[in-house]
Amino acid sequence: MKLLRHGERGQEKPGLLHDDGTIRDLSGVVPDIAGAVLSDEGLAAIRAADPSTLPVVDAATRLGPCVGGTGKFICIGLNYADHAAESGMKVPPEPVIFMKATSAICGPNDPIIVPRGSEKTDWEVELAVIIGTHAKYVSEADAMNHVAGFAVANDVSERAFQTERSGQWTKGKSCDNFGQLGPWLVTRDEVADPQDLDMYCRVNGETKQDGSSRTMVYGVAHLVSYLSQFMSLHPGDVISTGTPPGVGMGQKPPQFLRAGDVVELGIKGLGDQRQDVIADE
């Protein structure tokens, strides 16, 4: 299934993408794409509904982030060997973990807002993992049983805030609208192999990232298991698993986003995003 949330910001309703290409409202079936709905039992209740009987949502309706109730937005740094190389950094011996503030999360086509004082706002297409059930001290063999599904994420980053302003990376990752998520949560049964997904990112029509999760250093099952050794993972938590090469800071010379730019990105089978770049007021 391809699950989504539609409507105005903060008032999103649950929905799904029907096989006929229409968006169908799930408000009469589940309260949200969040919490217990993300468990296997919750997803089974959605599957039991007949999409053809559900209300059709206007195609022009805004899409919100594809999951609600996210308590943690966990990011993995330098998780593609080729991206680490373009960043001038070594592949880490263990996953690099940092947090993105949940207030950065927004819809897949909501604008990228260049914050005040920014000169180095950057793009990063990433595979996002959506946790479906509580996970603590889980094995790698059991890890995927705790995953509800997958989505496209744009881990927008302000590189000067991230690396030139002292301290940790969080402040360069957490500005408003620095976490586009969706368009859909694609349930794990529809993703044959999360380690074999092509992904792309274009800026003003020019391809910047053309990669694949095949070059991921630490795979999805490993990351879920690894993170669960340090913190409980809860339904709705998001793990953004790193980006392939081609980010702005890796261009020669470096290239960063400015108001008026257009960013398009996507992952095969998981959908596409489009964002206008605007300046913060």
C-alpha positions as CSV (number, residue, x, y, z in Angstrom):
1,M,0.0,0.0,0.0
2,K,0.9,3.6,-0.5
3,L,-0.3,5.6,2.5
4,L,-0.3,9.3,2.8
5,R,-1.7,12.3,4.7
6,H,-3.5,15.1,3.0
7,G,-4.8,18.5,3.9
8,E,-3.6,21.8,5.5
9,R,-0.5,21.8,7.7
10,G,-1.4,20.5,11.2
11,Q,-4.8,19.3,10.0
12,E,-3.7,16.4,7.8
13,K,-6.1,13.4,7.3
14,P,-5.1,9.8,6.5
15,G,-5.4,8.6,2.9
16,L,-4.0,6.1,0.4
17,L,-3.1,6.1,-3.2
18,H,-5.6,3.9,-5.1
19,D,-4.6,1.7,-8.0
20,D,-6.6,4.0,-10.3
21,G,-4.3,6.9,-9.4
22,T,-6.8,8.7,-7.2
23,I,-6.2,9.6,-3.6
24,R,-8.8,8.1,-1.2
25,D,-9.6,9.4,2.2
26,L,-9.2,7.0,5.1
27,S,-10.7,9.1,7.9
28,G,-13.6,6.7,8.3
29,V,-11.1,3.8,8.7
30,V,-8.3,5.0,10.8
31,P,-7.6,8.2,12.8
32,D,-4.2,8.9,11.2
33,I,-1.2,7.2,9.6
34,A,0.5,7.1,13.0
35,G,0.9,5.1,16.2
36,A,-0.8,1.7,16.3
37,V,-2.0,2.1,12.8
38,L,1.6,1.5,11.7
39,S,1.7,-2.0,13.2
40,D,1.0,-5.1,11.1
41,E,-2.5,-5.3,12.7
42,G,-3.2,-1.7,12.0
43,L,-2.1,-1.9,8.4
44,A,-4.2,-5.1,8.0
45,A,-7.3,-3.1,9.0
46,I,-6.6,-0.6,6.1
47,R,-6.0,-3.5,3.7
48,A,-9.5,-4.8,4.6
49,A,-11.1,-1.7,3.4
50,D,-12.3,-1.5,-0.2
51,P,-10.5,1.6,-1.7
52,S,-13.2,2.0,-4.4
53,T,-15.8,2.8,-1.7
54,L,-13.7,5.5,0.0
55,P,-14.2,9.2,-0.7
56,V,-12.0,10.7,-3.5
57,V,-9.7,13.5,-2.5
58,D,-9.2,16.5,-4.8
59,A,-6.0,15.9,-6.7
60,A,-5.0,19.5,-6.0
61,T,-5.1,18.9,-2.2
62,R,-1.8,19.4,-0.4
63,L,0.1,16.3,0.7
64,G,1.5,16.4,4.2
65,P,4.3,14.3,5.6
66,C,3.4,10.7,5.1
67,V,3.5,9.7,8.7
68,G,2.3,11.5,11.8
69,G,3.2,11.4,15.5
70,T,7.0,11.3,14.8
71,G,8.9,11.4,18.0
72,K,12.3,11.1,16.6
73,F,13.8,12.0,13.2
74,I,17.1,10.1,13.3
75,C,19.7,10.7,10.5
76,I,22.7,8.6,9.5
77,G,25.7,10.5,8.3
78,L,28.3,9.4,5.7
79,N,26.4,6.2,5.0
80,Y,27.4,6.0,1.3
81,A,31.0,5.3,0.6
82,D,31.0,7.6,-2.5
83,H,29.3,10.4,-0.6
84,A,31.9,10.2,2.2
85,A,34.6,10.4,-0.4
86,E,33.2,13.6,-2.0
87,S,32.9,15.1,1.5
88,G,36.6,14.4,2.2
89,M,35.7,12.1,5.1
90,K,36.4,8.5,5.9
91,V,33.7,5.9,6.1
92,P,33.0,5.6,9.8
93,P,33.6,2.3,11.7
94,E,30.1,2.5,13.1
95,P,27.0,4.5,11.9
96,V,27.2,8.3,12.5
97,I,23.9,9.3,14.2
98,F,22.5,12.7,14.5
99,M,19.0,14.1,15.1
100,K,16.9,16.4,12.9
101,A,14.3,18.4,14.9
102,T,10.8,17.1,14.3
103,S,9.7,20.7,13.7
104,A,11.6,20.5,10.4
105,I,9.3,17.8,9.0
106,C,7.0,19.0,6.2
107,G,5.1,17.7,3.2
108,P,6.9,16.4,0.1
109,N,6.1,19.4,-2.0
110,D,6.3,22.1,0.6
111,P,9.0,24.7,-0.2
112,I,12.6,24.6,1.0
113,I,13.0,27.7,3.1
114,V,16.5,29.2,3.0
115,P,17.0,30.5,6.6
116,R,18.2,34.0,7.4
117,G,22.0,34.3,7.0
118,S,22.3,31.1,5.0
119,E,24.8,30.9,2.1
120,K,25.1,27.1,2.0
121,T,21.7,25.4,1.9
122,D,22.1,22.0,0.4
123,W,19.9,19.1,-0.9
124,E,20.1,15.4,0.0
125,V,17.8,12.7,-1.3
126,E,17.5,9.9,1.2
127,L,15.7,6.7,1.8
128,A,13.6,7.0,5.0
129,V,12.6,4.1,7.1
130,I,9.3,4.4,9.1
131,I,9.2,2.4,12.3
132,G,5.9,0.5,12.8
133,T,6.3,-1.1,16.2
134,H,8.4,-0.6,19.4
135,A,11.9,-1.9,18.9
136,K,14.5,-2.3,21.7
137,Y,17.5,-4.5,21.6
138,V,16.3,-6.2,18.4
139,S,18.5,-8.4,16.3
140,E,19.4,-7.7,12.7
141,A,17.4,-10.8,11.7
142,D,14.3,-9.4,13.5
143,A,14.7,-5.8,12.6
144,M,12.5,-5.6,9.5
145,N,9.5,-6.9,11.4
146,H,9.5,-3.5,13.2
147,V,9.5,-1.5,10.0
148,A,6.1,-0.2,8.7
149,G,7.5,1.0,5.4
150,F,9.7,3.4,3.4
151,A,9.5,6.9,2.0
152,V,11.5,9.6,0.2
153,A,13.1,12.2,2.4
154,N,15.0,15.4,1.6
155,D,17.5,15.9,4.4
156,V,18.0,19.6,3.6
157,S,21.2,20.9,5.3
158,E,22.8,24.3,5.9
159,R,26.5,23.4,5.6
160,A,27.9,26.5,7.3
161,F,25.5,26.0,10.2
162,Q,26.4,22.3,10.3
163,T,30.2,22.4,10.1
164,E,31.5,25.9,10.5
165,R,29.5,27.2,13.5
166,S,31.0,24.9,16.1
167,G,29.3,22.1,18.0
168,Q,27.3,19.3,16.5
169,W,25.4,19.0,13.2
170,T,21.8,19.4,14.6
171,K,21.5,23.2,14.0
172,G,22.5,22.8,10.3
173,K,19.8,20.1,9.9
174,S,16.8,21.4,11.8
175,C,15.7,24.6,10.2
176,D,12.0,24.9,9.3
177,N,11.1,22.9,6.2
178,F,14.4,21.0,6.2
179,G,12.6,17.6,6.3
180,Q,10.3,16.9,3.3
181,L,8.8,13.4,3.8
182,G,6.7,11.5,1.3
183,P,4.7,11.6,-0.9
184,W,3.8,8.1,0.4
185,L,4.6,5.6,3.1
186,V,5.1,2.5,1.0
187,T,4.5,-0.5,3.2
188,R,7.4,-2.9,3.5
189,D,5.7,-5.7,1.6
190,E,5.8,-3.6,-1.6
191,V,9.6,-3.0,-1.3
192,A,11.3,-6.2,-2.4
193,D,14.8,-5.0,-1.5
194,P,15.5,-1.7,0.2
195,Q,19.1,-2.1,-0.7
196,D,18.4,-2.0,-4.4
197,L,16.6,1.3,-5.0
198,D,17.6,3.9,-7.5
199,M,17.4,7.5,-6.4
200,Y,17.9,10.9,-8.0
201,C,17.9,14.6,-7.3
202,R,17.7,17.4,-9.9
203,V,18.2,21.2,-9.3
204,N,16.7,23.5,-11.9
205,G,16.3,20.4,-14.2
206,E,20.0,19.4,-13.9
207,T,20.7,16.0,-12.4
208,K,22.9,16.3,-9.4
209,Q,22.4,13.0,-7.6
210,D,22.0,9.7,-9.5
211,G,22.6,7.0,-7.0
212,S,21.3,3.8,-5.5
213,S,20.9,2.3,-2.0
214,R,23.2,-0.5,-3.3
215,T,26.2,1.7,-2.2
216,M,24.8,2.2,1.3
217,V,27.5,1.2,3.9
218,Y,25.1,0.2,6.7
219,G,21.9,-1.3,5.4
220,V,18.4,-0.8,6.8
221,A,18.2,-4.0,8.9
222,H,21.6,-3.2,10.5
223,L,20.6,0.4,11.2
224,V,17.3,-0.5,12.9
225,S,19.1,-3.1,15.0
226,Y,22.0,-0.8,15.8
227,L,19.9,2.1,16.8
228,S,17.7,-0.1,19.0
229,Q,20.7,-0.9,21.1
230,F,20.9,2.7,22.2
231,M,17.3,4.0,22.3
232,S,13.9,2.6,21.9
233,L,12.3,3.1,18.5
234,H,8.6,3.9,18.5
235,P,5.9,3.8,15.9
236,G,6.2,6.8,13.6
237,D,9.9,7.4,14.3
238,V,11.8,8.1,11.1
239,I,15.4,6.9,10.2
240,S,16.9,8.8,7.2
241,T,19.6,6.5,6.0
242,G,22.1,8.8,4.3
243,T,22.6,10.3,0.8
244,P,24.5,9.2,-2.3
245,P,27.1,11.6,-3.9
246,G,26.1,14.7,-5.8
247,V,25.2,17.1,-3.0
248,G,25.9,20.8,-3.4
249,M,29.0,20.9,-1.2
250,G,30.5,18.1,-3.4
251,Q,30.1,20.0,-6.6
252,K,33.2,21.6,-8.2
253,P,32.9,24.4,-7.4
254,P,30.4,23.9,-4.6
255,Q,26.8,24.9,-5.4
256,F,24.1,25.8,-3.0
257,L,20.4,26.7,-3.2
258,R,19.0,30.2,-3.7
259,A,15.5,31.5,-3.7
260,G,13.9,30.8,-7.1
261,D,15.6,27.4,-7.5
262,V,13.5,24.2,-8.0
263,V,14.5,20.9,-6.5
264,E,13.1,17.6,-7.7
265,L,13.9,14.2,-6.1
266,G,12.7,10.7,-5.9
267,I,13.3,7.0,-5.3
268,K,12.1,4.2,-7.6
269,G,8.8,2.9,-6.4
270,L,8.6,5.4,-3.5
271,G,7.4,8.5,-5.5
272,D,8.8,11.9,-6.2
273,Q,9.0,15.3,-4.6
274,R,9.2,18.9,-6.0
275,Q,10.1,21.9,-4.0
276,D,10.4,25.6,-4.8
277,V,13.2,27.3,-2.9
278,I,12.2,30.5,-1.1
279,A,13.9,32.8,1.3
280,D,12.8,33.0,4.9
281,E,11.0,36.3,5.8
